[in-house]
Amino acid sequence: MFKRNIWLLQAMLAVAMAFVACHSSDKDYRRKNQWWEYGGMPDQSKYVETQELTLDNIHNLSVEWAYELTDNASYQFNPIVVDSIMYVLAHNNSLVALHVDTGRELWIHGNLNGITRRGLNYWESADGKDKRLLFTIRNTLQAIDATTGKSILDFGDKGIVSLNIGLGIDTTKVGRTQPSTPGRIYKNLILLGSSPGEGLFSTPGHLRAFNVVTGKLAWTFHTIPQPGEKGYDSWPKGAYQYAGGVNVWGEITVDEKRGIAYFPLGAPTYDYYGADRPGNNLYGNSLLALDAETGAYRWHFQTVHHDIWDYDLAAAPQLIQVKHEGKTIDAVAQASKQGFLFVFDRVTGKPLWPIEERSVPASKVPGEKAAPTQPFPTVVPPFNRQYVDENAISDILLSKSEYDSVLLRVAAAANGFYTPLELDRETISSPGAVGGASFGNTASNPEKGIVYVMSQDFASFYKLQKAIPHIPRQANPAAAQQDATLKQGLSVYNLYCKSCHAAGGSGQIGPALVQIGKKMSFQKFKGLVETGQGQMPAFQHLDENAVKTMYAYLNTLEQAGATAKTVENAPSKNPLLVAENAAFDQHPGREFVNRNRSVYYPSHITDTPINRYVTGYGLELPHVLTPPWSYIVAYDLNKGSILWKTPLGTDPNAARKGFKNTGVPNGAQRKGMLVTSSGILFATANDGFIYAYNSADGKEIWKHELPLTSEALPSFYSRNGKDYIVVNATTTQPLSYKSSQNTTKPKTTKGAYIVFSLKKS
């Protein structure tokens, strides 16, 4: 009898193990053929196994269906696909579940204003019964049932997890703590970065992990080291108490097999002047490898010492396998904004090829102590132009007078790679603030050791100046207070916005901003300033007072013939609305707290106030360099060499003058790629097309016009043996060109999520 029971127990155990193995295998298959998270998979390769789409039949790729937006908002959201459901952001920041076959709405979760706009995270339990969507919104982490769309109220405190915890600082001094890009799921954890802004005294960007079921904080890694921690001596004593930034606003990558998470870290703040932070400032601008389950340090490499050029790391680290010196190496490749591709052994952090410390110029700005050397890869060539002179200036999109003016500015400017910014004259940095590679701009064929970098040439023309004083609210007469407010608003506008939106807000590169209050509320305006849109970068370092004064100033402006309208598209009357974020309403998020000041007193330096020096991003000349302005570069990292380089798109204005393959100014920012096992590389561009290239040689093999341009990563899924490409084409900037004859007009003229598939034969 005893032996029989043992046999039965063994048989039951075998059946259970077989069930678990089958479910695990089924889960792996689903993940590989769907798009469960931002970037597709934890390795961020954007590499997918295709079942039917090939180089031979791609010409048959066309629109299967499109989900049109009802509002005029621009969404950077990367669609998530799980089984038969696609999740998108639409309709006044509502999360919408669609059926993947038709685009039919299944449910809507509304009123997610303040949500991280680039995407969210999906997690399911081992038995598949608990399926949830996790997202960050207004300094909180929340969860939604992926099947019903309803808030999960036993997550955290009645559905809310505060992102102000685990930072080791006074929470009353905490500003923005949520990330601008989704985190990364590892087992039952969600790994999160943050986007605290770029102003002085911004929140430190410490890395954290939370349990996806309970919401409890699992671990914290201090990116600005505290006493006794590695890297503490690379900062002034006590800097952790006031320094900010050193955050992951870009893309996290995870090696699931080894349990290692790779974090590309941004610069310390303030980005362009670091008198309060002498030293190399670890872990600023570092690729940091941590144990994903515990947050324990594994290794790091700092790509910029004491950054004063805003050279954040933001692009996803690429996990690849290469043949190197007779061995097979599991490597990680990190593309940077300054145009370098750094390659390391992903376990040890050892560079595959030597990286040299080379002397760079000293700073001339009072109080600034620039690093004497910077790291330079020696074998892997840069993918970006790193120096600008008169020969690099193009007259394609400039008048004769404009061209001559730019030449004079270049001749008079301080110039050269890693040249510090100055006070008395302009400094040209190439790549500039939005040059090089940013989020969404890397992909790979992992097993072949090929890495693809989407990049752009963009030189910033910088000039430091004293910061605009902060005007606190006080009991002044109303007229005097209003006058002071408008003067500050004008100063803020001239420093950060005038170069693109012209004097008086009349519009130039960017749209007209006159009487902005008739177009959008202050909260929406503030959100736009913080997150950016289209060619406009994010100005997260501007405090709320500065944004308020600029908003007030713009509301006083008038322009002949200008019209404005407000579009509100809340889905409150839609019968599919399952919730309006009730959990959030119960626990409103903390308003961002201003920690910026016009002067500061770092006690380690002096008791006397030190002037702040600031600059705009220098974006007023996006098209002055010789083209191509944006392109894709393929690296063979078995050899450490460039395999091919091809322009990405064509600027419409250059096309009218007969130029082709020029790339597009800002053409690679906020874009993305897909790489297929059948040899196709898909990429979106700022000219309003999606392109396909032969991934072996970079030759264009297909393109399709979109109704609007895209600021999001494309997605991929296979269903019943059929392949689908999903493109978020919702950026509301007009595309002023005519369709070429070899493309198909889109089936919609509104912003839409567009699904492509092969035509039925």
C-alpha positions in Angstrom: 0.0 0.0 0.0 2.8 2.3 0.9 4.7 1.6 -2.4 1.4 2.3 -4.3 1.0 5.7 -2.6 4.6 6.6 -3.5 4.0 5.6 -7.1 0.8 7.7 -7.2 2.6 10.6 -5.6 5.4 10.4 -8.2 2.9 10.1 -11.0 1.1 13.2 -9.8 4.3 15.1 -9.4 5.4 14.2 -12.9 2.0 15.4 -14.3 2.3 18.7 -12.3 5.9 19.2 -13.6 4.8 18.5 -17.1 2.0 21.0 -16.8 4.4 23.6 -15.4 6.9 22.9 -18.2 4.1 23.1 -20.9 2.8 26.3 -19.5 6.3 27.8 -19.3 7.0 26.8 -22.8 3.7 28.2 -24.0 4.5 31.4 -22.1 7.9 31.7 -23.8 6.3 31.1 -27.2 3.7 33.8 -26.5 6.3 36.3 -25.4 8.4 35.7 -28.5 5.5 36.1 -30.9 3.8 39.0 -29.2 4.9 42.3 -27.7 4.5 42.1 -23.9 6.6 45.1 -23.0 8.1 48.3 -24.2 10.8 47.3 -26.7 9.4 43.8 -27.1 11.6 41.7 -24.9 13.8 42.3 -21.8 16.9 42.2 -24.0 15.6 45.3 -25.9 17.0 43.9 -29.2 13.7 44.7 -31.1 14.6 41.4 -32.9 11.7 39.2 -33.9 11.2 35.8 -35.4 9.1 36.2 -38.6 6.9 33.5 -39.9 5.7 34.8 -43.3 7.3 38.2 -43.9 10.4 38.1 -46.2 12.5 40.2 -48.4 10.7 38.7 -51.4 7.1 39.5 -50.3 7.5 42.8 -48.4 6.2 44.8 -51.3 2.8 43.3 -50.4 2.8 44.8 -47.0 -0.2 47.2 -46.6 -2.6 48.5 -44.0 -4.7 45.8 -42.3 -6.6 48.2 -40.0 -6.2 51.5 -38.2 -7.5 52.8 -34.9 -8.1 56.5 -35.2 -7.7 59.1 -32.4 -10.5 61.5 -31.6 -8.2 64.1 -30.0 -5.3 66.1 -31.4 -2.7 64.9 -28.8 0.6 63.4 -29.7 1.4 60.0 -28.0 4.8 58.4 -27.8 3.2 55.2 -26.6 4.7 51.8 -27.7 1.7 49.5 -28.2 1.7 46.3 -26.1 0.2 43.1 -27.5 -0.7 40.1 -25.3 -2.7 37.2 -26.8 -5.8 38.8 -28.6 -5.5 42.2 -26.9 -3.5 45.3 -27.9 -3.1 48.1 -25.3 -2.7 51.7 -26.5 -2.9 55.2 -25.1 -5.5 57.5 -26.7 -8.4 59.9 -26.1 -7.2 62.3 -23.6 -4.7 59.9 -21.9 -7.0 56.9 -21.6 -5.7 53.4 -21.7 -7.6 51.5 -24.4 -7.8 47.7 -25.0 -8.3 46.7 -28.6 -8.9 43.4 -30.3 -5.8 42.7 -32.4 -7.7 41.3 -35.4 -10.0 44.3 -35.9 -9.1 47.2 -33.6 -12.4 46.9 -31.9 -12.5 48.6 -28.5 -12.8 46.2 -25.6 -12.5 48.5 -22.6 -11.3 52.0 -21.7 -9.6 53.2 -18.5 -9.9 57.0 -18.6 -8.4 60.0 -16.9 -4.7 58.9 -16.8 -3.4 62.5 -17.0 0.2 62.5 -16.0 0.9 58.9 -17.0 4.3 58.0 -18.4 3.5 58.5 -22.1 6.0 56.1 -23.8 4.5 52.9 -22.6 3.7 50.5 -19.7 4.6 47.1 -18.3 2.8 43.8 -18.5 3.1 41.0 -16.0 1.3 37.7 -15.4 1.6 35.1 -12.7 3.1 31.6 -13.3 -0.3 30.1 -13.7 -1.5 32.9 -16.0 -4.5 33.8 -13.7 -3.2 37.1 -12.6 -2.6 39.5 -15.5 -1.8 43.1 -14.8 -0.6 46.3 -16.4 1.8 48.5 -14.4 2.4 52.1 -15.1 3.7 55.3 -13.4 1.6 58.4 -13.1 2.2 61.6 -11.1 4.9 60.2 -8.9 3.0 56.9 -8.2 3.1 53.4 -9.4 -0.3 51.8 -10.2 -1.7 48.5 -11.5 -4.7 47.7 -13.7 -6.2 44.3 -14.3 -5.2 43.5 -17.9 -8.4 41.6 -18.6 -11.0 44.0 -17.2 -9.2 47.3 -17.2 -10.1 48.0 -13.6 -7.7 49.3 -10.9 -6.2 46.7 -8.6 -7.0 48.2 -5.2 -5.0 45.7 -3.1 -1.8 46.9 -4.8 0.1 49.2 -2.5 -2.1 51.5 -0.4 -5.6 51.2 -2.0 -4.1 50.9 -5.5 -1.3 53.4 -5.0 2.5 53.1 -4.5 4.3 56.3 -3.8 7.5 56.8 -5.8 8.8 59.3 -3.2 9.9 56.4 -1.0 13.3 54.8 -0.8 15.3 57.9 -1.9 17.0 58.6 1.4 16.2 62.3 1.4 13.5 64.6 2.9 10.3 63.8 0.9 9.2 67.4 1.2 12.1 68.2 -1.1 11.2 65.6 -3.7 10.2 66.7 -7.1 9.4 64.5 -10.1 10.2 60.8 -9.3 8.4 58.9 -12.0 10.3 57.9 -15.2 9.5 59.1 -18.7 10.1 55.6 -20.1 8.6 52.4 -18.7 10.6 50.3 -16.4 11.5 46.6 -16.9 9.8 43.5 -15.5 12.1 40.8 -13.9 10.3 37.9 -12.3 8.0 39.5 -9.7 9.7 42.8 -9.7 9.4 46.0 -11.7 12.7 47.9 -12.1 12.3 51.7 -12.3 14.4 54.7 -13.2 13.1 58.3 -13.0 13.0 61.6 -14.7 13.6 64.2 -12.0 14.4 67.0 -14.4 17.6 68.7 -15.1 17.6 71.7 -12.8 19.9 72.4 -9.8 18.7 70.5 -6.7 16.6 68.1 -8.8 15.7 64.8 -7.1 18.4 62.2 -7.1 17.8 59.4 -9.7 18.2 56.4 -7.4 17.2 53.1 -9.0 14.5 51.1 -7.3 12.6 47.8 -7.7 9.0 47.1 -6.4 7.1 43.9 -6.0 4.5 43.7 -8.8 1.9 42.0 -6.6 2.2 43.9 -3.3 3.8 47.1 -4.4 6.4 46.9 -1.7 9.9 48.4 -2.2 12.3 45.5 -2.9 15.6 47.4 -3.2 17.2 50.7 -3.8 20.6 51.5 -5.5 22.0 55.0 -4.8 23.2 56.5 -8.1 24.6 59.4 -6.1 26.7 57.4 -3.6 26.2 57.9 0.1 29.0 57.6 2.8 30.7 54.3 2.7 29.4 53.4 -0.8 31.5 52.9 -3.9 32.0 56.1 -5.8 31.3 58.4 -2.8 34.8 60.0 -3.2 34.1 61.0 -6.8 31.8 63.8 -5.4 32.3 66.5 -2.8 31.7 65.4 0.8 28.0 65.4 1.5 26.9 65.9 -2.1 24.3 63.2 -1.8 22.3 65.6 0.3 21.8 68.2 -2.4 22.9 66.7 -5.8 20.3 65.6 -8.3 20.0 63.7 -11.5 22.1 60.6 -12.3 18.9 58.9 -13.4 17.6 56.5 -15.9 15.1 58.3 -18.1 15.9 56.0 -21.0 15.7 52.3 -21.5 16.6 49.4 -19.1 17.8 46.1 -20.4 17.8 42.7 -18.6 19.8 39.6 -19.2 17.1 37.2 -17.8 19.4 34.1 -17.9 22.0 35.7 -15.7 19.7 38.0 -13.7 21.7 41.1 -14.6 20.0 44.4 -15.3 21.8 47.1 -17.3 21.0 50.8 -16.6 22.1 53.6 -18.9 22.4 56.6 -16.5 22.1 60.3 -17.3 24.1 63.3 -16.2 24.2 64.9 -12.8 22.4 68.2 -12.6 22.6 71.0 -13.5 23.7 69.5 -16.9 25.8 72.4 -18.3 27.5 73.9 -15.1 28.9 71.8 -12.3 30.7 74.1 -9.9 28.8 72.6 -7.0 29.9 69.0 -7.9 33.7 68.9 -8.6 34.9 65.4 -9.3 34.0 62.6 -11.8 30.5 62.3 -10.3 29.8 58.5 -10.3 27.5 57.0 -11.4 26.7 59.9 -13.8 26.8 58.9 -17.5 27.6 55.3 -16.6 26.4 52.0 -17.9 25.7 50.3 -14.6 25.1 46.5 -14.2 23.2 45.4 -11.1 21.8 42.1 -9.8 18.2 42.4 -11.0 16.8 40.6 -7.9 18.7 42.3 -5.2 20.1 45.5 -6.7 23.7 44.5 -5.8 26.5 46.2 -7.7 28.1 44.1 -10.5 30.1 46.6 -12.5 30.0 50.0 -14.2 31.7 52.1 -16.8 31.5 55.9 -16.9 31.3 57.2 -20.5 31.7 60.9 -19.5 33.4 62.3 -16.5 31.8 65.3 -14.8 29.4 65.8 -17.6 28.8 69.5 -18.6 27.4 68.8 -22.1 24.1 66.9 -21.3 25.6 63.6 -22.8 23.1 61.3 -21.0 23.0 57.7 -21.8 19.5 56.9 -22.9 19.5 54.2 -25.6 18.9 50.6 -24.7 22.0 48.6 -24.0 22.2 45.8 -26.6 22.9 42.2 -25.5 24.8 40.4 -28.2 27.0 37.4 -28.8 30.3 38.0 -30.7 33.4 36.1 -31.9 36.3 38.0 -30.3 39.9 36.9 -30.2 39.0 33.3 -30.9 36.3 33.1 -28.2 32.5 33.5 -28.1 31.8 36.4 -25.8 28.4 37.5 -24.4 28.7 41.3 -24.8 26.7 44.4 -24.1 26.9 47.4 -26.5 26.0 50.9 -25.3 25.4 53.8 -27.8 25.8 57.3 -26.5 24.6 60.8 -27.3 28.2 61.9 -28.1 28.3 59.3 -31.0 30.4 56.5 -29.4 29.5 52.8 -29.2 31.0 51.2 -26.1 31.3 47.4 -26.1 31.9 45.3 -22.9 31.9 41.7 -21.7 28.4 41.8 -20.2 29.4 39.7 -17.1 32.7 41.3 -16.1 32.4 44.8 -17.7 35.8 44.5 -19.4 35.9 46.5 -22.7 36.3 44.2 -25.7 38.7 46.8 -27.2 40.9 49.4 -25.4 39.2 52.6 -24.3 41.7 55.4 -23.8 41.6 58.4 -21.5 42.6 61.4 -23.6 43.2 65.0 -22.6 40.4 67.5 -23.3 40.1 71.3 -22.9 39.8 73.0 -19.5 36.8 75.2 -18.6 37.1 79.0 -18.6 33.9 79.5 -16.6 34.3 80.7 -12.9 34.0 77.9 -10.5 33.9 75.1 -13.1 36.4 72.3 -12.9 36.0 70.2 -16.1 37.5 66.7 -16.1 41.0 66.7 -17.6 40.4 63.6 -19.6 37.6 61.7 -21.2 37.2 58.0 -22.4 37.6 57.4 -26.2 37.0 53.9 -27.8 40.0 53.0 -30.0 38.7 50.4 -32.4 35.0 50.9 -32.8 34.5 54.0 -34.9 32.0 56.7 -33.9 28.7 56.9 -35.7 28.3 60.7 -35.4 30.1 63.8 -36.6 32.1 65.1 -33.6 33.4 68.4 -34.9 32.0 71.2 -36.9 33.9 73.8 -39.0 33.0 76.0 -42.0 33.2 73.0 -44.3 30.5 71.3 -42.4 27.9 74.0 -43.0 25.4 73.5 -45.8 23.3 76.1 -47.7 20.7 73.6 -48.8 18.0 75.0 -46.6 19.5 78.5 -45.9 19.3 81.8 -47.7 22.5 83.5 -48.8 22.4 85.9 -45.8 21.6 83.1 -43.4 24.4 81.0 -44.7 26.9 83.8 -44.4 25.7 84.6 -40.8 26.1 80.9 -39.7 29.7 80.9 -41.2 30.6 84.0 -39.2 29.1 82.4 -36.0 31.1 79.2 -36.6 34.3 81.1 -37.2 33.9 83.1 -34.0 32.7 80.2 -31.7 34.7 78.0 -29.4 34.7 74.6 -31.0 35.9 71.1 -30.7 34.8 67.8 -29.2 34.4 68.1 -25.4 35.1 71.8 -25.4 33.4 73.3 -22.3 30.8 76.0 -22.7 31.8 79.6 -22.3 30.3 82.9 -21.1 31.7 85.4 -23.5 31.2 83.6 -26.8 29.2 80.7 -28.3 30.4 77.2 -28.1 29.5 74.6 -30.8 29.0 71.1 -29.6 28.6 68.3 -32.1 26.7 66.1 -31.3 24.6 68.6 -29.5 21.7 68.3 -27.0 19.6 66.1 -29.4 22.4 64.6 -31.5 23.7 61.1 -31.3 21.6 58.2 -30.1 18.7 58.5 -27.7 15.9 56.3 -26.4 14.5 53.9 -29.0 17.6 54.4 -31.2 19.2 50.9 -30.9 18.4 47.4 -32.0 20.4 44.3 -32.8 20.6 40.8 -34.3 21.9 39.3 -31.0 23.2 36.0 -32.2 25.1 37.5 -35.2 26.7 40.3 -33.1 25.2 43.1 -35.3 24.0 46.3 -33.6 22.0 49.0 -35.4 22.1 52.6 -34.2 19.6 55.2 -35.4 21.3 58.6 -35.0 21.4 62.2 -36.2 23.9 65.0 -36.7 22.8 68.0 -34.8 25.1 70.7 -33.6 24.1 72.9 -30.6 25.1 76.5 -30.4 25.4 77.2 -26.7 26.2 80.2 -24.6 26.1 80.3 -20.8 24.6 83.2 -19.0 23.6 84.1 -15.5 20.4 82.4 -14.4 17.1 84.3 -14.4 16.3 85.1 -10.7 13.4 83.2 -9.2 10.6 85.6 -8.2 8.9 84.3 -5.1 5.2 85.1 -4.4 5.0 88.0 -2.1 2.6 90.7 -0.9 3.4 93.1 -3.7 0.7 95.3 -5.2 -1.0 93.3 -7.9 0.2 95.5 -10.8 3.8 95.3 -9.7 3.6 91.5 -9.2 2.0 91.1 -12.6 4.7 93.2 -14.2 7.5 91.2 -12.5 5.8 87.9 -13.6 5.6 88.9 -17.3 9.2 90.1 -17.3 10.4 86.8 -16.0 8.1 85.0 -18.4 9.6 86.9 -21.3 13.1 86.1 -20.1 12.4 82.4 -19.8 10.7 82.4 -23.2 13.7 84.2 -24.9 16.2 81.8 -23.3 14.5 78.5 -24.0 11.8 79.0 -26.7 12.4 82.0 -28.9 14.9 80.2 -31.2 12.2 77.8 -32.4 8.9 79.7 -31.8 10.3 83.2 -32.9 9.9 86.5 -31.1 6.5 87.2 -29.7 5.5 83.5 -30.0 4.6 84.0 -33.7 6.0 80.6 -34.7 8.9 79.5 -36.9 10.3 76.0 -36.6 7.7 75.4 -33.9 4.1 76.5 -34.0 2.7 79.8 -32.8 2.2 80.1 -29.1 0.2 83.3 -28.9 -2.7 83.2 -26.4 -1.7 79.7 -25.3 -4.5 79.7 -22.7 -7.1 79.4 -25.4 -5.4 76.3 -26.8 -4.5 74.4 -23.6 -4.8 74.5 -19.8 -1.8 75.3 -17.7 -1.4 71.7 -16.6 -1.3 70.5 -20.2 1.2 73.3 -21.1 3.3 72.3 -18.1 3.2 68.6 -19.2 4.2 69.6 -22.7 7.2 71.6 -21.4 8.2 68.6 -19.2 7.9 65.9 -21.8 8.6 67.6 -25.1 6.9 66.8 -28.4 8.0 66.4 -32.0 11.2 68.3 -32.5 10.8 70.0 -29.2 12.9 68.5 -26.4 11.8 68.2 -22.8 12.6 71.1 -20.5 12.3 69.2 -17.2 14.8 71.5 -15.4 12.4 74.4 -15.6 10.7 74.9 -12.2 6.9 75.4 -12.0 7.3 79.1 -11.3 9.3 79.6 -14.5 6.7 77.7 -16.5 3.8 79.7 -14.9 5.4 83.0 -15.8 6.0 81.9 -19.4 2.4 80.8 -19.7 1.2 84.1 -18.3 3.5 86.0 -20.8 2.3 84.0 -23.8 -1.3 84.7 -22.8 -0.8 88.4 -23.3 0.4 88.0 -26.9 -1.7 88.6 -29.9 -1.3 87.8 -33.6 -3.4 89.1 -36.5 -5.5 86.3 -37.9 -4.5 83.8 -35.2 -7.2 81.4 -34.2 -7.2 79.0 -31.3 -9.4 76.3 -30.1 -9.5 73.9 -27.2 -10.2 70.2 -27.9 -11.4 68.1 -25.0 -11.9 64.4 -25.7 -12.7 62.7 -22.4 -14.3 59.3 -23.1 -16.6 59.7 -20.1 -19.8 58.8 -22.1 -18.3 55.8 -23.8 -20.1 52.6 -22.6 -16.8 50.8 -22.6 -15.3 53.0 -19.9 -14.6 50.7 -17.0 -13.0 53.2 -14.7 -11.8 56.8 -14.6 -8.7 55.9 -12.4 -10.7 55.8 -9.2 -7.7 54.6 -7.2 -5.8 57.7 -8.3 -8.7 60.0 -7.3 -8.5 58.5 -3.8 -4.8 59.3 -3.5 -3.9 62.4 -5.5 -0.2 62.5 -6.4 2.1 65.1 -4.8 2.6 68.2 -6.8 6.1 68.6 -8.0 8.1 70.6 -5.4 10.4 73.3 -6.6 14.0 72.9 -5.3 15.6 75.3 -7.8 17.0 78.6 -6.7 18.8 81.5 -8.4 21.7 81.2 -6.0 22.9 78.4 -3.8 25.3 77.8 -0.8 27.1 74.5 -1.1 28.7 74.4 2.3 31.7 72.4 1.1 32.7 75.4 -1.1 31.8 78.7 0.5 29.2 80.5 2.6 28.9 83.1 -0.1 26.2 82.6 -2.8 27.5 81.3 -6.1 26.1 82.5 -9.3 24.2 80.0 -11.4 25.0 79.8 -15.2 22.5 78.3 -17.6 21.9 77.9 -21.3 19.2 76.8 -23.7 19.6 73.6 -25.7 20.9 75.5 -28.7 18.3 74.0 -31.1 17.7 77.0 -33.4 19.8 75.7 -36.3 18.7 72.1 -36.9 19.5 72.0 -40.6 22.8 73.9 -41.0 25.1 70.9 -41.3 25.7 69.1 -44.5 23.4 66.1 -44.9 22.5 63.4 -44.1 21.0 64.8 -40.9 19.6 61.4 -39.7 20.7 57.9 -40.6 21.0 54.3 -39.5 24.5 52.7 -38.8 25.0 48.9 -38.7 28.0 47.6 -36.7 29.5 44.2 -37.0 30.9 43.8 -33.5 32.6 40.6 -34.3 35.1 42.9 -36.0 34.4 46.2 -34.3 33.7 47.9 -37.6 30.8 49.6 -39.4 29.0 47.3 -41.8 26.9 50.0 -43.5 25.4 53.4 -43.1 22.2 54.7 -44.8 20.3 58.0 -44.6 17.0 57.9 -42.7 14.2 59.7 -44.7 14.3 62.8 -46.8 13.6 66.3 -45.6 10.5 67.7 -47.4 12.0 71.1 -48.0 15.2 69.6 -49.4 13.1 67.3 -51.6 11.4 70.3 -53.2 14.9 71.5 -54.3 15.7 68.1 -55.8 17.7 66.5 -53.0 17.2 62.9 -52.0 18.2 60.8 -49.0 19.1 63.8 -46.9 17.8 62.4 -43.7 15.6 64.8 -41.6 16.6 67.3 -38.9 15.6 65.6 -35.6 14.7 62.6 -37.8 16.0 60.0 -35.4 14.8 61.5 -32.1 11.9 59.5 -30.5 11.9 57.0 -33.3 12.4 53.2 -33.4 13.4 50.1 -35.3 12.4 46.5 -35.7 14.8 43.7 -36.9 13.3 40.5 -38.4 14.9 37.1 -38.7 14.1 37.2 -42.4 16.6 40.1 -43.0 14.4 43.2 -42.8 15.0 46.3 -40.7 12.0 48.6 -40.2 12.4 52.2 -39.1 10.2 55.3 -38.6 11.4 58.7 -39.6 10.5 62.3 -39.1 9.3 62.8 -42.7 6.1 60.8 -42.0 7.1 57.5 -43.5 7.9 54.0 -42.2 10.8 52.5 -44.1 12.1 49.0 -44.6 15.8 48.2 -45.4 17.7 45.0 -46.2 19.4 44.5 -42.9 22.5 43.0 -44.6 23.4 46.1 -46.7 21.1 48.9 -45.7 19.3 49.2 -49.1 15.8 50.6 -49.0 13.3 47.9 -50.0 9.9 49.4 -49.0 8.2 52.5 -47.5 4.8 53.6 -46.6 3.3 57.0 -45.9 1.7 57.6 -42.5 -1.1 60.1 -41.8 1.0 61.8 -39.2 4.6 61.2 -38.1 5.5 58.8 -35.3 7.3 59.5 -32.0 7.1 55.9 -30.7 8.7 52.5 -31.1 6.9 50.3 -33.6 5.6 46.9 -32.3 5.3 43.4 -33.9 3.2 40.3 -33.3 2.4 37.0 -35.0 -1.1 35.5 -34.9 -2.2 32.3 -36.6 0.9 32.2 -38.7 0.5 35.8 -39.9 2.9 38.7 -39.1 1.8 42.2 -38.1 3.7 45.5 -37.7 2.1 48.2 -35.5 3.0 51.9 -35.9 1.8 54.7 -33.6 1.4 57.6 -36.1 -0.1 60.3 -33.8 2.3 63.2 -33.7 0.4 66.3 -34.6 2.8 68.1 -36.8 1.8 68.7 -40.4 3.7 66.9 -43.2 4.0 69.3 -46.0 4.9 67.1 -49.0 3.1 65.0 -51.6 3.1 61.3 -51.6 5.6 59.6 -54.0 4.1 57.5 -56.7 5.4 54.2 -55.3 3.6 54.4 -51.9 0.0 53.7 -50.9 -2.0 56.5 -49.3 -2.9 55.8 -45.7 -6.5 54.9 -45.1 -6.9 57.6 -42.5 -5.9 61.3 -42.3 -6.2 61.5 -38.6 -3.7 60.3 -36.0 -3.9 56.6 -35.6 -2.4 53.3 -34.5 -1.9 51.6 -37.8 -1.5 47.8 -38.2 0.3 46.5 -41.4 0.2 42.9 -42.7 0.7 41.1 -46.0 -2.0 41.3 -48.6 -4.0 38.1 -49.1 -2.9 36.5 -52.4 
